[in-house]
Amino acid sequence: MAGRKRKTADKNVKSMFINLNAVIEQVRKDKGISRDIVIDAVESAMVSAARRKYGHEAELEAQYNEEAGEVELFQFKNVVDEVEEPGLEMTLEEAHKLDPDAQVGDELGQKLDSHQFGRIAAQTAKQVIIQKIRDAEGEMIYNEYKDRVGELINGIVRRIEKGNIIVDLGRTEALLPISEQVPSENYRIGDRIQALFLEIRQSARGPQIILSRKRPELIKALFMMEVPEISEGIVEIKNISREVGNRAKVAVYSRDGDVDPVGACVGMKGSRVQSVVQELRGEKIDIVTWDEDPARFICNAIAPAEVVKVILHEKDHSMEIVVPDDQLSLAIGRKGQNVRLAAQLTGWNIDIFSESRYEDMAQHAKKTLVLDLNIEDSMASLFYSHTFRKVRNIAETPLAEFLTLPGINPDLLTQIHERACEVMRLEERERPSTKYFRELEAQSAAIEQKAREKAAEVSSIEASQDNSEASESDSESELTEEAIDEQESSEEVIEESVEQEEKVEEQLS
């Protein structure tokens, strides 16, 4: 079969789109997309418009003529002796009108007059061009931003829709969902905004860039921008814990022993960290030194409180922290904020106790071991120091592992392990320690009851004494009032007698 030949029998055939060179160049500049993509969009639009008239079975092809500045549309048909499908075939006689040298088996393309397609076809072509250019623009934006996830994005608040903030990035828009916003932050249209590039999603309307102001990674990106040592790889941010809008803790580590990681992040007179705090609208930031030793790391993370003792429990990945009595509230923080952030930063479950409380708990645990296992206080202290705080800890530990405790006879350890298993099989109320502490609580309750009764009796006696004193004072006040009344009446009598004497003297004179 011969190759395709494009022919036209009418020199007055017109195209729907003419003088396209200037238009294509303008679209290329405005949208920033390739000229080939714009031409492909116009060619596809021509084919789509033609199919509304010639149907989907027709063999159509569009080709851009750069010299003429128009898109030429051709319908191809096979040359046959007898036509069975008029939309796909033509006779040899019809073919000779297009090409005198045509032969059976050739495929000839006749140029179509797309100018006569009509308004609907033109509208279809317009929609196809718009969609093609939009798809190309979306793909270009996706390729531009897909490798920038985790970076800081700057933009202008363009509009707010149902709480979601639409940010203008210049060539495209980004979305800051309400779920990724800080509740205490408020933005108005026209405000500058800096956010973390969280992800890019492909949707029917094109790529959608999602931003965040809540993620801890935002703090990391801000420090990378403010601290050269971080961007250069000398100082590394190991982890960040954050309670959005209130406080955050940042663990940093230096690969260079001569560089203080905390000092590098704080900056001269706090200039670097203050820049980050300002961008976060006043959110407080604690910068601590990361350490591979969990005990040292937690001591740094719990700052500003001092730590007296740290007890690690590797099995359940938890630790107990003992602090001075006067620093318990400081270690816990407001509404437990400090200890929560420290736990998130280190990845360990943390329990904080004051020294006095920890000592009481230790005495109670040791007494329980003594009673349930029938051992000496020194033995109970030894078990306690090896984190065997409860009988359950001993019973659940495999015997082979328990026998590795140093300084104790293996036979004795075996007996103690068997005893622990026996105690765990007892009901809670039947265990020796439970009975002991229950009796102790009963005695304590009885003593408290007697103390309350004694206090009530004393209060009753004091109340009766107060009543008697009050009655005596009332009688005294009544007597005093009577004496005052008598004195006032006597003074009135004297005044009247004086007045009468003055009147008598006036009459005599």
C-alpha positions, 0 to 999 in steps of 0.5 A: 500500500502506498503512503499517505498523500494529502491533496485538495481539489479546491484552492478556496478551502478555508481553515477555522483558525487563521493567522495563528502564529501571533496567537500561539506566541502570545499564549506561549509567553503568557502561560510559559508553556512550549510552542509545540504544546500549544500547536498540539492543542490547536491540532487536537481541537481541530480534529475534535471539531471535525468529528462532530460533523464527520463522526468518530469513524472518519480518518482525520488528521490536523497539521499546522502550516507554519508558513500560512499560520493555519491548521490544515485538516485532512480526511483520509480515504482508501482508493478501492474499486468498489466503495463499501464504506463511504466514510473510509473509501473512495473510487478510483475516479474520485481519487483521480480528481485529487491525484491523477497518479492515484492507484487502487490501494492508495490512501488520499487525504482531502483537505476539509473546509473547517470554516464551515463547521459551525458555531458548535464545532468552533465552541468545541474546538475552543474548549479542547484548546483551553483544556489542553493548555490547562493540562499542559500548564498543570503538568508543568506546575507539578514538575516544578513543585514535586521536588520541593516538598518540605520546603518553605513556601511564601505567598499572599492570602488571596481569599478565604473559603469556608475557613480554608486559606487560598494562597497566591504563589504567583503562577499558581495557587496553594491551599492551606486547609483549616486542619493545617492552620494554627487556631490562634493565628488569624489572616486577612486578604492581602497578608503575607504568609509563610508555610510548609509545602506539605504535599502536591495532589493530582486532581481533575482540576490540576495539581493542588499544592497543600500547605501547613502551619501546624507540622513540626517540620515547619520549625525545622525549615525555619531554622534551616533558613536562619541557621547556616550551620544547619543548612551546611550540615554541621548542626543537625535537628534530631527531633522536634516536639510541638504543641501548636501555638504554645510551645515546642522543644527542638533537639539538636546535635553537632557533628563538630565538637567545636560548634555548640549546637544550642548556641548556633541555633539561639544566635547572638543575643537570641537573634536567630531563635527570635526570628523563628519565634516571631514567624510562629507568632510568639510560640515559645521554643526550647532548644536542647542538646540531643544525646545518644544516652537516653538518660542524659537526653531526658535530663536535657529535655526536661529542662529547666527542672533539675533531675536527681535520678533516672530509672530506665525500663527497657522492656516497656520503653519507659523511664522514671524521673525523680526531681526535687520536691520544690521542682516537681511542678516545674518539671511537669509544666503547666497542665503537664506540657513540659513532660508531654513535650519531653516524652514526644521529643525522646520517644520514651514514656515518662513518669515524674516523681518528687523525691519524697513521693519516690521514697514512699513508693520505694518503701511500699514496694520493698515491703510488698516484696518482703511480705509476699516473698518472705525475704529480708529487707536487704534482699528486697532492696537488691531486687528493687535496684534491679528494677524488680519492683513487684512480685509480678516482675519476678514471676514474669521473668524467665527463670534462666534470666532471673538466675543471672542476678549477681551475688545471690545463690542460684538455689535461693533465686529459684526458690524466690522465683517459685514463691513469686509464681505461687503468690501470683496464682493467689487472688489479690485479697489473699496475698500477704502484702494485701492483708498487711496493708489492708489492716494498716489502712484499717488501723489508720482509718480508726486513728483518724476517726478517733482524731476527728471525734476528739476534734469535734469534742474540743470544738463543742467545748470551745463553742459552749465556752464562747456562748457563755462568754457571749451571754455574760457580755450581753448581761454586762452590756444590758446593765451598762445601758441601764446605768447610762439611762439612769444617768441621762434621766438624772441629768435631765432632772438637774437641768430642769431644776436649774431652769426653775431656779433661774425663773424664780430669780428673774421673778424676784428681781 
